Amino acid sequence: MTCSEFEETGLDAERDASLGEAQRAAAVAHAASCPRCAALRDSWEATQMELRLLARATGTLDAPARVAMRLRQQFRTQYRTPRVRRTAVIAAWGLAAAAVLVGAVSWVKWRNAQQNPHNVAFKSGAPASSQGLPDQNPNPDPSLVADNELGNFTLLPGVLPAETDGSAILSVRMQRGTLGTLGLPVNEDRASEWIQVDLLVGNDGLPQAVRLPE
Amino acid sequence: MRIADQERDDVLLRRAGKGDEEAFTLLYRRHQAALYRFALRMSGNAWAAEEIVQDVFMTLMRDPKKYDPARGTLGGFLYGVTRNRVLKHLERTPQREVSLEEKNENGAGSGIVLLDSTTPAIQAEMRERVEQVWAAVLDLPAEFREAVVLCELEERSYEEAAEMIGCPIGTIRSRLHRGRALLMARLEILRDVPRPATLRPHASAAK
């Protein structure tokens, strides 16, 4: 082995797996016979020791904890934000669908009410005029009946027939004397008598005509 | 599925890609130290090493499909990405812009841990020597430095180093040869200052 070969391969012959046993032995033999290469080998061994010291000194270092923290934050931003956003989008679409459904059902009901006004009937609570009074009515549920017919109704003073369009019929029990507040003549002797009255109530909520069922 | 399968890098990476934070944390813990040390030893700059490691894992997080298990281990892939980042950093800062002391302005010390120093005086002396050696390593050209870091500091075999760098073994040997020559020349000059006894080679080795 020559000095230049020793420099290139002989210095670290023990670690170089690509070298054969013969080459390693030649390197050892050359260092034993060549003072210059022996000195070079010593220098390299000293350098290796210092490198090992550096390796040991830096061998236990880890990346600072803040790197892990930043990565964790970024990970959450990347994977959790879209998930929350997706949930919000789904919820928004759900709400929108529910709103459309409610709207559609309301519209269909309204359309049915427009097309079959006679069939629409709905329950309501007891009318104010009957609260706290003895139950003389065999039908305990006074009902509000939609009816556009004006048959048998007597228009209240000041109401024109045209204003009764779209009015509803409200069946109530009241004392006969109350009819006086509507501008109708009342028999004073029978003013305290309870009677069943149908009121034609306009869109403004005011009575427009009255009917006294027989 | 066996536990060993669950903890394989590619399995963990797949889980992390689906948003499993624990899997990503496991991968980070498994690989961060080696990557950080390599970046630190190559750059000599703790801040740069920190940024590089963070950048590498950000890349993995954003696009885990960049790693193809058929082409090698995840560790090798991460090392490759780290190496590219380090080389880019070294290109941007060809000269060491900060000293080993200046880089530790965050109060974390020089990053050097001397475990078996007996007295403060010896500890200080050894620290100084280690810093000199590190400075000498950092003065090497990047390709020689990489070979020295991998083969001497990380004690990898020539084959491993060649595989990691992606070059023939002969190239590694050549780079090591030239890196060693430069390093020895530099350290021989520094050795004119009396060295602590702990750093002197054994008498038998010196003969």
Interface residues (C-beta under 8 A of the other chain):
Chain A: E7 E8 T9 L11 D12 R15 D16 A17 S18 A38 L40 D42 S43 W44 E45 A46 T47 Q48 M49 E50 L51 L53 L54 A55 R56 A57 T58 G59 T60 L61 D62 A63 P64 R66 V67 A68 R70 L71 R72 Q74 F75 R76 Q78 Y79 R80 R83
Chain B: A16 G19 E21 F24 T25 Y28 Q32 A33 L35 Y36 R37 L40 R41 A49 E50 V53 Q54 F57 M58 M61 R62 A108 G111 I112 V113 L114 L115 M126 R129 V130 V133 W134 V137 V148 C151 E152 L153 E154 E155 S157 Y158 E159 I169 R173 S174 L176 H177 R180 A181 L183 M184 L187 E188 R191 L199 R200 P201 A205 A206 K207
